[in-house]
Amino acid sequence: MIAVKTCGKLYWAGEYAILEPGQLALIKDILIYMRAEIAFSDSYRIYSDMFDFAVDLRPNPDYSLIQETIALMGDFLAVRGQNLRPFSLEICGKMEREGKKFGLGSSGSVVVLVVKALLALYDVSVDQELLFKLTSAVLLKRGDNGSMGDLACIVAEDLVLYQSFDRQKVAAWLEEENLATVLERDWGFSISQVKPTLECDFLVGWTKEVAVSSHMVQQIKQNINQNFLTSSKETVVSFEEALEQGKSEKIIEQVEVASKLLEGLSTDIYTPLLRQLKEASQDLQAVAKSSGAGGGDCGIALSFDAQSTKTLKNRWADLGIELLYQERIGHDDKS
C-alpha cells in the first residue's frame, strides 16, 4: 500500500484579479491534509470518506472529479507505455465539518491527491511544473472557472506567488491536441516560493458560513475592470516585497489595501461576520481580511506580537468565529 497526502490552501491577496491571465496572487499552504492509500488490486475500487459508498470506473456523479482525474492519468501513463491496471484507492480527510466546507480548496486538493497517488503507484516522478499542468488539465477539461491558483499552492506546498495563464487558450489546446503535446507547451504561468524574513502568527478564522466559490466568481467576475487589475497587481507585488523585507507596517498597509479592493469590487464578498472578523484586528499589531472568493468560509490574519494574537483570538471566539488553523511564520519549523 502506497500513502500520499495533499494540503489545503488560502489566499492572502490577489483574489478575483488572478482570474485574468498574467495577474498575481499570494497563496498560502494550510497544513490540514487529505490522504490517500493506493495499491494494485483484482478490480477497481475507489472510496472517499466524503461518501458512504465505493465505486469502480463506471461514471458516478459523486465521484466524477476523481474518475475524470483517473481518466486523464490513464492518458498520461499510456503515452509513457504504461496502461492502467485495476487498483484500490482510499481517500480520507474531509476539509469540512458537519457538511460545511472550510473553503481550503478541497476540490483542488483531491485532484492533486489522485494524481500523486497514481504517479507513486506507477513509480513515475514528475517536477512541480508537470504536476501543476496535469492537475490543471483535469479541471480545465471539466470547464472549471477557477484561476488554478489553488493547484499552484497545493502542488508547491508553500507560500507562493502565482502568476496566472490564459486558461481559455490552454483549454482549446486540450480540445484540439493530444495531451502529451499540450503538456510540452509553455503555458505562461509561474509559481515561486515566498520567504518572509520576519516572524508573525498566521491565523485562520472560520465563519461556518458556506460559500460556493464558483457561484461567487460567476456573479462578481463582470465587475472586474482594468483599474482593479492594475491596483491588485501592484498591491500583491508590494505585499510580497514587504514579507521578504520583513516590514510589518508595510504588510499591514498592503493587506488593508487588498481588503479595500475586494470591498470595492462587490458588497457580497464581505458578509457581516467576515467584516467583524476583519475589524477584530483594529488597534492591534495585526491585520485581517477575507480570503478567497468571500461570501463566507474563512478569513485570515497576520499578527506581529503575542498580545495581539491573544486578543484577536479572544475577539474571534466572542464573535463565534472558530480558529481553524494557526502557524508561526518565519520559523523553519511549521507548528
C-alpha positions as CSV (number, residue, x, y, z in Angstrom):
1,M,0.0,0.0,0.0
2,I,1.4,3.4,-1.0
3,A,0.4,6.5,1.0
4,V,0.3,10.1,-0.2
5,K,-1.1,13.4,1.1
6,T,-2.0,16.9,0.0
7,C,-2.6,20.1,1.9
8,G,-5.2,22.9,1.7
9,K,-4.7,26.5,0.7
10,L,-5.9,30.0,1.4
11,Y,-5.4,33.3,-0.5
12,W,-3.6,36.1,1.1
13,A,-4.0,38.6,-1.7
14,G,-4.9,38.8,-5.4
15,E,-8.4,37.3,-5.4
16,Y,-10.5,37.8,-8.4
17,A,-7.8,39.6,-10.3
18,I,-6.0,36.3,-10.6
19,L,-8.8,35.1,-12.9
20,E,-7.2,37.3,-15.7
21,P,-4.1,36.0,-17.5
22,G,-0.8,37.4,-16.2
23,Q,-2.2,38.5,-12.9
24,L,-0.5,37.7,-9.5
25,A,-1.7,36.2,-6.2
26,L,-0.2,35.3,-2.9
27,I,-1.5,31.9,-1.7
28,K,-0.5,30.0,1.5
29,D,-0.5,26.3,2.1
30,I,-2.6,25.1,5.0
31,L,-1.4,22.0,6.8
32,I,-4.7,20.4,7.0
33,Y,-4.4,17.2,4.9
34,M,-6.3,14.9,2.6
35,R,-4.7,11.4,2.5
36,A,-4.9,8.5,0.1
37,E,-3.8,4.9,0.1
38,I,-3.4,3.1,-3.2
39,A,-2.4,-0.4,-4.3
40,F,-2.8,-2.7,-7.3
41,S,-5.9,-4.9,-6.9
42,D,-8.0,-7.5,-8.7
43,S,-10.6,-4.9,-9.5
44,Y,-11.1,-1.1,-9.5
45,R,-12.3,0.2,-6.1
46,I,-12.4,3.9,-5.3
47,Y,-13.6,5.1,-1.9
48,S,-13.7,8.6,-0.4
49,D,-14.9,9.3,3.1
50,M,-17.0,12.2,1.6
51,F,-19.4,9.4,0.7
52,D,-20.7,6.3,2.3
53,F,-20.2,4.1,-0.7
54,A,-17.4,3.0,-3.1
55,V,-17.3,2.9,-6.9
56,D,-15.3,1.5,-9.8
57,L,-14.6,3.3,-13.0
58,R,-18.2,3.4,-14.2
59,P,-19.3,7.0,-14.2
60,N,-20.8,8.2,-10.9
61,P,-21.8,11.8,-10.4
62,D,-20.5,12.0,-6.8
63,Y,-17.1,10.6,-7.9
64,S,-16.9,12.4,-11.2
65,L,-13.9,14.6,-10.2
66,I,-11.9,11.6,-9.0
67,Q,-12.9,9.5,-12.0
68,E,-12.0,12.2,-14.5
69,T,-8.6,12.7,-12.8
70,I,-8.0,8.9,-13.2
71,A,-9.1,9.1,-16.9
72,L,-6.6,11.9,-17.6
73,M,-3.8,10.0,-15.8
74,G,-4.7,6.9,-17.9
75,D,-4.0,9.0,-21.0
76,F,-0.7,10.3,-19.5
77,L,0.5,6.9,-18.5
78,A,-0.5,5.4,-21.9
79,V,1.9,7.9,-23.6
80,R,4.6,6.5,-21.4
81,G,3.7,2.9,-22.5
82,Q,2.1,2.1,-19.1
83,N,-1.6,1.0,-19.1
84,L,-3.9,1.4,-16.2
85,R,-4.4,-1.8,-14.2
86,P,-7.0,-2.3,-11.5
87,F,-6.2,-0.7,-8.2
88,S,-7.8,0.2,-4.9
89,L,-7.8,3.8,-3.9
90,E,-9.0,5.1,-0.5
91,I,-9.2,8.8,0.3
92,C,-9.8,10.3,3.7
93,G,-9.6,13.8,5.3
94,K,-12.7,15.8,4.6
95,M,-11.9,19.5,4.6
96,E,-15.3,20.2,6.2
97,R,-17.3,19.7,9.4
98,E,-21.0,18.7,9.7
99,G,-21.3,19.0,5.9
100,K,-19.9,22.6,5.8
101,K,-16.7,23.0,3.8
102,F,-13.9,25.1,5.3
103,G,-13.1,26.6,1.9
104,L,-9.5,25.4,1.8
105,G,-9.5,24.2,-1.8
106,S,-10.7,20.6,-1.3
107,S,-11.6,20.1,-5.0
108,G,-8.0,21.1,-6.0
109,S,-6.6,19.0,-3.2
110,V,-8.4,15.9,-4.2
111,V,-7.2,16.2,-7.8
112,V,-3.6,16.7,-6.7
113,L,-4.0,13.7,-4.3
114,V,-5.3,11.3,-7.0
115,V,-2.6,12.4,-9.5
116,K,0.2,12.0,-6.8
117,A,-1.3,8.6,-5.8
118,L,-1.2,7.2,-9.4
119,L,2.3,8.6,-10.1
120,A,3.5,6.9,-6.9
121,L,1.7,3.6,-7.9
122,Y,3.4,3.6,-11.3
123,D,6.7,4.9,-9.9
124,V,6.7,7.9,-12.1
125,S,8.4,11.1,-10.8
126,V,7.5,14.5,-12.2
127,D,8.6,18.0,-11.4
128,Q,6.3,20.7,-9.9
129,E,5.5,22.2,-13.3
130,L,4.3,19.0,-14.8
131,L,2.3,18.1,-11.7
132,F,0.6,21.5,-11.9
133,K,-0.1,21.0,-15.6
134,L,-1.6,17.6,-15.1
135,T,-3.9,18.7,-12.3
136,S,-4.9,21.9,-14.1
137,A,-5.7,19.9,-17.3
138,V,-8.3,17.8,-15.3
139,L,-10.1,21.0,-14.1
140,L,-9.8,22.8,-17.5
141,K,-11.4,19.8,-19.2
142,R,-14.2,19.9,-16.7
143,G,-14.9,23.6,-17.6
144,D,-13.8,24.8,-14.1
145,N,-13.9,28.6,-13.9
146,G,-11.2,29.0,-11.3
147,S,-7.7,30.5,-11.7
148,M,-5.8,27.3,-10.9
149,G,-4.2,29.2,-8.0
150,D,-5.4,26.5,-5.6
151,L,-3.5,23.9,-7.5
152,A,-0.3,26.1,-7.7
153,C,-0.2,26.4,-4.0
154,I,-1.2,22.8,-3.2
155,V,1.4,21.4,-5.6
156,A,4.2,23.6,-4.2
157,E,3.1,23.1,-0.5
158,D,4.4,26.5,0.3
159,L,3.6,30.2,0.4
160,V,3.7,31.1,-3.3
161,L,3.5,34.0,-5.7
162,Y,1.4,32.6,-8.6
163,Q,1.1,34.2,-12.0
164,S,-1.9,33.0,-13.9
165,F,-2.1,31.8,-17.5
166,D,-4.6,32.1,-20.3
167,R,-6.9,29.2,-19.4
168,Q,-9.1,29.6,-22.4
169,K,-6.1,29.1,-24.7
170,V,-4.9,26.0,-22.9
171,A,-8.4,24.6,-22.7
172,A,-8.6,25.0,-26.5
173,W,-5.3,23.2,-26.9
174,L,-6.7,20.3,-24.8
175,E,-9.7,20.0,-27.1
176,E,-7.6,20.1,-30.3
177,E,-4.3,18.4,-29.5
178,N,-3.2,15.2,-27.7
179,L,-2.3,15.5,-24.0
180,A,1.4,14.9,-24.5
181,T,1.7,17.8,-26.9
182,V,-0.2,20.2,-24.6
183,L,1.9,19.2,-21.6
184,E,5.1,20.1,-23.5
185,R,3.9,23.6,-24.4
186,D,4.7,26.7,-22.5
187,W,1.5,27.7,-20.7
188,G,2.8,31.0,-19.4
189,F,2.3,30.6,-15.7
190,S,4.8,30.9,-12.9
191,I,4.9,29.6,-9.3
192,S,7.6,30.9,-7.0
193,Q,8.2,30.4,-3.3
194,V,7.9,33.5,-1.0
195,K,10.2,33.6,2.1
196,P,9.1,36.0,4.8
197,T,12.0,37.4,6.8
198,L,10.1,38.3,9.9
199,E,8.2,36.2,12.5
200,C,4.5,36.6,12.8
201,D,1.4,34.5,13.6
202,F,-0.8,33.4,10.7
203,L,-4.4,32.8,11.9
204,V,-7.3,31.4,10.0
205,G,-10.8,32.1,11.3
206,W,-13.7,30.0,10.0
207,T,-17.1,31.8,9.9
208,K,-19.1,28.5,9.4
209,E,-20.9,30.3,6.6
210,V,-20.8,28.2,3.4
211,A,-19.7,30.0,0.2
212,V,-19.7,28.4,-3.2
213,S,-16.6,29.9,-4.9
214,S,-17.7,29.1,-8.5
215,H,-21.1,30.9,-7.9
216,M,-19.3,33.9,-6.4
217,V,-16.9,34.1,-9.3
218,Q,-19.8,33.9,-11.8
219,Q,-21.6,36.8,-10.0
220,I,-18.6,39.1,-9.5
221,K,-16.3,38.5,-12.5
222,Q,-18.2,41.1,-14.6
223,N,-17.2,43.8,-12.1
224,I,-13.5,43.4,-12.7
225,N,-12.0,46.3,-14.6
226,Q,-8.5,47.4,-15.6
227,N,-8.2,49.8,-12.7
228,F,-8.9,46.9,-10.3
229,L,-6.4,44.6,-12.1
230,T,-3.7,47.2,-12.0
231,S,-4.2,48.1,-8.3
232,S,-4.4,44.4,-7.3
233,K,-1.2,43.5,-9.1
234,E,0.7,46.5,-7.5
235,T,-0.7,45.5,-4.1
236,V,0.4,41.9,-4.4
237,V,3.9,42.9,-5.5
238,S,4.2,45.4,-2.6
239,F,2.9,42.8,-0.1
240,E,5.4,40.2,-1.3
241,E,8.3,42.7,-1.1
242,A,7.2,43.7,2.5
243,L,7.2,40.0,3.5
244,E,10.6,39.4,2.1
245,Q,12.0,42.6,3.6
246,G,10.4,41.9,7.0
247,K,8.4,45.2,7.2
248,S,5.3,44.6,9.4
249,E,3.9,48.2,8.9
250,K,4.1,47.8,5.2
251,I,2.5,44.3,5.4
252,I,-0.4,45.7,7.4
253,E,-0.8,48.6,4.9
254,Q,-0.9,46.3,1.9
255,V,-3.3,43.8,3.4
256,E,-5.6,46.7,4.1
257,V,-5.3,47.9,0.5
258,A,-6.1,44.3,-0.8
259,S,-9.1,44.2,1.5
260,K,-10.4,47.5,0.3
261,L,-10.0,46.5,-3.3
262,L,-12.2,43.4,-2.6
263,E,-14.8,45.6,-0.8
264,G,-14.9,47.9,-3.8
265,L,-15.4,45.0,-6.2
266,S,-18.6,43.7,-4.7
267,T,-20.6,44.1,-1.5
268,D,-21.2,40.4,-1.5
269,I,-17.6,39.5,-0.7
270,Y,-17.7,40.7,3.0
271,T,-20.6,39.1,4.8
272,P,-21.4,40.8,8.2
273,L,-19.4,38.1,10.0
274,L,-16.4,38.4,7.7
275,R,-16.4,42.1,8.2
276,Q,-16.4,41.6,12.0
277,L,-13.5,39.1,11.6
278,K,-11.6,41.8,9.8
279,E,-12.5,44.6,12.2
280,A,-11.4,42.5,15.2
281,S,-7.8,43.3,14.3
282,Q,-8.3,47.1,14.7
283,D,-6.0,48.8,17.2
284,L,-3.7,45.7,17.3
285,Q,-0.3,44.9,15.8
286,A,-2.3,42.7,13.4
287,V,-4.3,42.8,10.2
288,A,-7.1,40.6,8.9
289,K,-9.1,40.2,5.7
290,S,-11.4,37.9,3.8
291,S,-9.7,35.1,1.9
292,G,-10.6,33.7,-1.5
293,A,-13.9,34.3,-3.1
294,G,-15.5,35.6,0.1
295,G,-19.2,35.4,0.8
296,G,-18.4,33.2,3.8
297,D,-15.9,30.4,4.5
298,C,-12.6,31.8,6.1
299,G,-10.8,35.0,6.8
300,I,-7.1,35.3,7.6
301,A,-5.0,37.4,9.9
302,L,-1.3,38.1,10.4
303,S,-0.3,39.2,13.9
304,F,3.0,40.7,14.9
305,D,3.1,40.3,18.7
306,A,1.9,37.7,21.2
307,Q,-0.6,40.0,22.9
308,S,-2.2,41.0,19.6
309,T,-2.5,37.3,18.7
310,K,-4.2,36.5,22.1
311,T,-6.6,39.5,21.8
312,L,-7.6,38.7,18.2
313,K,-8.3,35.0,19.1
314,N,-10.4,36.1,22.0
315,R,-12.3,38.6,19.9
316,W,-12.9,36.0,17.2
317,A,-14.2,33.5,19.8
318,D,-16.6,36.1,21.2
319,L,-18.0,36.5,17.6
320,G,-18.5,32.8,17.2
321,I,-15.6,32.6,14.7
322,E,-13.6,29.3,15.0
323,L,-9.8,29.4,15.0
324,L,-9.4,26.8,12.3
325,Y,-5.6,27.0,11.9
326,Q,-2.6,28.8,13.4
327,E,1.0,28.8,12.2
328,R,4.2,30.6,13.2
329,I,5.6,32.3,10.0
330,G,9.3,33.0,9.6
331,H,10.3,29.8,11.5
332,D,11.9,26.9,9.8
333,D,9.6,24.5,11.7
334,K,5.9,24.7,10.9
335,S,3.9,24.5,14.1
